[in-house]
Amino acid sequence: MAVSLSSCQGRDDADADSFTVGLLLPSRAIPRWEHSDKPLIKQELKELCPRCTMAYANAENDATMQRQQVTSMITKGVRVLILDAADTRALRSSIQEARRAGVPVVAYDRLAEGPISGYVSFDGAQVGRLQGEALLRAMADGTGEDGTVVMMNGDPTSPNAAWYRRGALSVIAGKVTIGRSYNTEGWSSDNAHTNMSAAIAALGPNRIDGVLAANDAIAAGVISALKSAGVEKLPPVTGQDADLDAVRRIVKGEQYMTVYKPFRAQAAEAAAMAVALGRGEDVRDIASETTDSPTTKNVPSVLLSATAVTAGTIEETLVEDGVYTLDQICTPELRGACDKAGLGR
C-alpha cells in the first residue's frame, strides 16, 4: 500500500510540473513577436518548468484564425494559454471557451476582454508620454513647440493604441498643432505610408514639424512616405519597440527616437504567471497591481516601465542590456554614422 501511495504521489508531482503552455501571438508585421517574445517566453518557461512544453501559433493578424488556434490548443490539452489577442473584442468568446474548459488565460501585452486570469504588459500611458516628451524636445531644437504634428496612431482594434495616444496627448496637447491624425490598421508600414502620404498632400511636404508615430513599423512607413515626397530634412519621428532597423534609422538620423520595452522582463513575468496557473497557484503572489478590462474587474497585473532611446543613449540601454551588439547596429555602411553618434568609443 505504501508503494502504491508513493507511486500516486510521484505521478501527481510529475503532472504538476509536466504540462503544455500555449502561446498565441497576433502577427508577424511587428518584428518583436517572432524575434523576441516567442524565444524569450519559451526560454523562461523552460527555466521555470523544465518538463513543461510550449505550443505556439501566430495569427497573422487574423482574429478568425486566432480563434481557431485557441480552440485547437484547448482540444489538444494545453493547461494554460498566454494570449496576445489579434483583436481583443473578437477573442472574448474564445477566452470564455477556455474558461469553460478550465484553461486559464494570461493576456500578454494587450488587455484582452473576457475572463482572463492575469495580464502582463507595459504602462501604455508612460510609453505615450515618453514619445510626446521626446518629440517636444526635438521640435524645440528646430521649429519650437508651436509646430505642426501628424499623429500616426496604432491599430484601432488594439486597446494599447488608444492608451499610447492618451499618454502622448497628455504631453503635447496645447503645445503643438495636430495637423492630421490617423489610425494605422494592423500596425502596418504600408498603411502608415499611405496615411502619411495623405498628410503630406494635405499639409504640404515642408509644413510638418514632427510625427508622433506609435511604433517602429509605423515610423518606417512614415519615413518612406516623407522620402518619396522629396523631403530632404526629415522632421523628428518617434517610434516604439526598439526594432533593429529602427535603431539603425536613429543612428542615420532618419528616426529621432524609439521606446525600449525590456521584452525579457515581460516574457519572464508572463511565463511565471503561466507556470503558477498551470500548477494551480495564485498569480496574485506575482502581480503587483490589478487592472479593469471592459468585461473583468481586478485582473491581477504586472505593468512594466519603458525607456526612451535616442542616438545618444543606444549604448547605455540596448547594448548594455544585451538586446543588440554594436556590430549588429553598426554595419559597415553605418560605421561613419556610429562614430558620429559616439557608439563604441
C-alpha positions in Angstrom: 0.0 0.0 0.0 2.9 2.3 0.9 4.4 1.7 -2.5 1.1 2.4 -4.2 0.6 5.7 -2.4 4.2 6.7 -3.2 3.7 5.9 -6.8 0.5 8.0 -7.0 2.3 10.9 -5.3 5.1 10.7 -7.8 2.6 10.9 -10.7 0.9 13.9 -9.1 4.2 15.7 -8.7 5.2 14.9 -12.3 1.8 16.0 -13.6 2.1 19.3 -11.7 5.4 20.0 -13.4 4.8 18.5 -16.8 2.2 20.3 -18.9 1.8 22.4 -22.0 1.5 26.1 -22.2 0.0 27.6 -25.4 1.4 30.8 -26.7 -0.6 32.7 -29.3 0.9 35.9 -30.8 -1.0 38.3 -33.1 1.1 38.9 -36.2 4.4 38.9 -38.0 4.1 42.6 -39.1 6.0 43.7 -35.9 9.4 42.0 -35.7 9.4 41.7 -31.9 6.8 38.9 -31.8 8.9 36.3 -33.6 12.4 37.7 -32.9 12.0 38.5 -29.2 8.8 37.4 -27.4 8.5 33.9 -28.7 12.0 32.7 -28.0 12.2 34.6 -24.7 8.9 33.1 -23.4 10.0 29.6 -24.4 13.3 30.1 -22.6 11.6 31.4 -19.5 9.1 28.6 -19.4 11.9 26.0 -19.7 13.8 27.6 -16.8 10.7 27.7 -14.5 9.3 24.3 -15.5 11.9 22.1 -17.2 9.4 19.4 -18.1 6.8 21.8 -19.5 6.4 22.2 -23.2 5.2 25.2 -25.3 2.8 25.0 -28.2 2.9 28.1 -30.5 0.7 29.7 -33.1 0.8 33.1 -34.9 -2.5 34.6 -36.0 -1.0 36.5 -39.0 -3.2 39.5 -37.9 -6.4 37.4 -38.5 -8.7 37.2 -35.5 -10.8 34.4 -37.0 -7.6 32.3 -37.4 -6.6 33.1 -33.8 -10.0 31.9 -32.5 -9.4 28.6 -34.4 -5.9 28.4 -32.9 -7.3 28.8 -29.4 -9.9 26.1 -29.9 -7.2 23.8 -31.4 -4.9 24.3 -28.4 -7.8 23.7 -25.9 -8.7 20.5 -27.8 -5.1 19.3 -27.7 -5.0 19.7 -23.9 -2.9 22.8 -23.1 -3.2 23.6 -19.4 -2.8 27.4 -19.7 -2.7 30.0 -22.5 -0.6 33.1 -23.0 -2.6 35.2 -25.5 -1.8 38.4 -27.3 -5.1 39.0 -29.0 -5.2 40.0 -32.6 -8.5 41.6 -31.8 -9.3 41.9 -28.1 -13.0 42.1 -28.6 -13.2 39.3 -31.2 -11.3 36.9 -28.9 -13.7 37.4 -26.0 -15.7 34.3 -26.9 -12.5 32.2 -27.2 -11.4 33.3 -23.7 -14.9 32.3 -22.4 -14.4 28.9 -24.2 -11.1 28.5 -22.4 -12.6 29.3 -19.1 -15.4 26.7 -19.6 -12.6 24.1 -20.4 -10.7 25.0 -17.3 -7.8 26.6 -19.2 -6.8 29.9 -17.6 -5.6 32.7 -19.9 -2.8 35.2 -19.4 -3.3 38.3 -21.5 0.0 39.3 -22.9 0.9 42.9 -24.0 -2.8 43.7 -24.8 -5.6 43.7 -22.3 -8.0 41.1 -23.7 -11.7 41.1 -23.0 -13.3 38.2 -21.2 -12.5 36.2 -18.1 -8.7 36.4 -18.2 -6.7 35.2 -15.2 -3.7 37.6 -15.5 -2.3 40.4 -17.5 1.3 41.4 -18.3 2.3 44.5 -20.3 4.0 47.8 -20.2 2.4 51.1 -18.9 1.0 52.4 -22.1 0.4 55.9 -20.8 4.1 56.1 -19.9 5.0 54.9 -23.4 2.9 57.7 -24.9 4.3 60.3 -22.6 7.9 59.2 -23.5 7.1 59.7 -27.1 5.4 63.0 -26.6 8.2 64.4 -24.4 10.9 63.3 -26.9 9.0 64.9 -29.8 8.7 68.2 -28.0 12.4 68.2 -27.1 13.3 67.5 -30.7 10.9 70.2 -32.0 12.3 72.7 -29.5 15.6 72.3 -31.2 14.1 73.1 -34.5 10.8 74.9 -35.1 9.8 75.2 -31.5 6.8 73.7 -29.6 4.2 75.5 -31.7 4.9 73.5 -34.9 2.5 71.2 -36.7 2.5 67.5 -35.8 1.0 64.5 -37.6 -0.3 61.7 -35.2 0.1 58.2 -36.7 -1.7 56.1 -34.1 -1.8 52.3 -33.9 -4.4 49.8 -34.9 -7.9 50.9 -33.7 -8.7 47.4 -32.6 -5.9 47.4 -30.1 -6.6 48.9 -26.6 -2.9 49.7 -26.4 -3.1 52.1 -29.4 -5.7 54.3 -27.5 -3.6 54.0 -24.4 -0.4 55.3 -26.1 -2.4 58.1 -27.8 -3.8 59.3 -24.5 -0.4 59.3 -22.9 1.1 61.3 -25.8 -1.8 63.8 -25.9 -1.3 64.4 -22.1 2.1 65.9 -23.0 1.7 67.5 -26.4 -1.9 68.8 -26.4 -2.0 72.6 -26.4 1.7 72.8 -27.2 1.6 71.8 -30.9 -0.9 72.0 -33.7 -2.1 68.5 -34.6 -2.4 68.9 -38.4 -3.7 65.3 -39.1 -4.4 62.2 -37.1 -4.7 58.7 -38.5 -5.2 55.2 -37.2 -2.9 52.5 -38.7 -4.7 49.2 -39.3 -2.6 46.2 -38.5 0.3 48.5 -37.3 1.3 48.1 -41.0 4.2 50.0 -42.5 2.3 50.0 -45.8 -0.8 51.6 -44.3 1.4 54.1 -42.4 3.0 55.1 -45.8 -0.5 55.6 -47.3 -1.7 57.7 -44.4 1.5 59.8 -44.3 1.3 60.4 -48.0 -2.2 61.7 -47.4 -1.0 64.0 -44.6 1.8 65.3 -46.9 -0.7 66.0 -49.7 -3.0 67.9 -47.3 -0.4 69.9 -45.3 2.5 70.2 -47.7 5.8 68.4 -47.6 7.6 71.1 -45.7 4.9 72.1 -43.2 5.2 69.0 -41.0 7.4 69.7 -38.0 7.1 66.4 -36.2 5.4 63.0 -36.4 4.1 61.1 -33.4 4.4 57.5 -34.8 3.1 54.9 -32.4 5.7 52.3 -33.1 8.7 51.5 -35.3 6.8 49.7 -38.0 4.6 52.8 -38.4 7.7 55.0 -38.3 9.2 53.1 -41.2 6.2 53.8 -43.3 6.2 57.5 -42.3 9.9 57.9 -43.2 9.4 56.1 -46.5 6.5 58.4 -47.4 8.5 61.5 -46.5 11.4 60.4 -48.7 9.0 59.6 -51.5 7.7 63.1 -51.3 11.2 64.5 -51.7 11.5 65.8 -48.1 15.3 66.2 -47.6 15.3 67.4 -44.0 13.2 64.8 -42.2 11.1 66.0 -39.2 11.6 64.2 -35.9 9.7 60.9 -35.9 9.0 58.8 -32.8 8.7 55.1 -32.5 8.4 52.1 -30.2 9.8 48.6 -29.7 13.4 49.3 -30.5 13.4 47.2 -33.7 16.9 46.7 -35.1 16.0 48.6 -38.3 14.6 51.4 -36.2 17.8 51.7 -34.2 19.8 51.9 -37.4 17.5 54.6 -38.6 18.1 56.5 -35.4 21.9 56.2 -36.0 21.4 57.5 -39.5 19.3 60.5 -38.2 16.1 59.4 -40.0 14.2 58.5 -36.9 14.5 60.6 -33.8 13.7 58.0 -31.0 12.2 54.7 -30.1 10.8 53.3 -26.8 12.7 50.4 -25.4 10.5 47.9 -23.6 12.6 45.2 -22.0 10.9 42.2 -23.5 12.9 39.7 -21.4 11.2 41.1 -18.2 7.8 40.9 -19.9 8.4 37.4 -21.0 9.6 36.4 -17.5 6.5 37.7 -15.8 4.2 36.1 -18.3 6.0 32.7 -18.0 5.8 33.0 -14.2 2.1 33.6 -14.3 1.5 30.8 -16.8 3.5 28.3 -14.7 1.8 29.3 -11.5 -1.6 28.9 -13.1 -0.6 25.6 -14.5 0.3 24.4 -11.1 -2.9 25.8 -9.6 -1.2 28.6 -7.7 -2.4 32.1 -7.1 -1.0 34.6 -9.5 -1.7 37.5 -7.1 1.6 36.5 -5.5 3.3 37.6 -8.8 1.1 40.5 -9.7 1.9 43.9 -8.3 -1.4 45.5 -9.1 -4.8 45.0 -10.7 -6.4 46.3 -13.9 -10.0 46.6 -15.0 -10.9 45.5 -18.5 -14.2 46.3 -20.2 -15.5 42.9 -19.0 -13.5 41.9 -16.0 -12.6 43.8 -12.8 -9.4 43.5 -10.7 -7.4 41.4 -13.1 -4.0 40.5 -11.4 -1.5 42.6 -13.4 2.2 43.4 -13.9 2.8 46.7 -15.8 6.4 47.3 -16.5 8.3 50.5 -17.2 9.8 51.5 -20.6 12.7 53.8 -21.6 13.1 56.4 -24.3 16.1 55.7 -26.6 17.8 58.3 -28.8 21.1 58.2 -30.7 23.0 59.3 -27.6 21.5 56.6 -25.3 21.6 53.5 -27.5 24.8 52.1 -25.9 23.7 52.6 -22.3 20.3 51.0 -22.9 20.1 48.5 -25.8 23.7 47.5 -25.9 24.3 47.2 -22.2 21.1 45.2 -21.8 22.3 42.8 -24.5 19.5 43.5 -26.9 21.9 44.1 -29.7 25.7 44.2 -30.1 27.4 47.2 -31.6 28.4 45.0 -34.6 24.7 44.3 -35.2 23.8 48.0 -35.1 26.9 49.4 -36.8 27.0 47.7 -40.1 29.9 48.7 -42.4 27.8 51.3 -44.2 26.8 52.8 -40.8 30.3 52.9 -39.4 30.7 56.7 -40.0 27.2 57.4 -38.6 28.0 55.3 -35.5 31.3 57.1 -35.0 29.4 60.4 -35.2 26.9 59.2 -32.6 29.7 58.2 -30.3 28.9 54.5 -30.4 31.8 52.2 -29.4 34.1 54.8 -28.1 
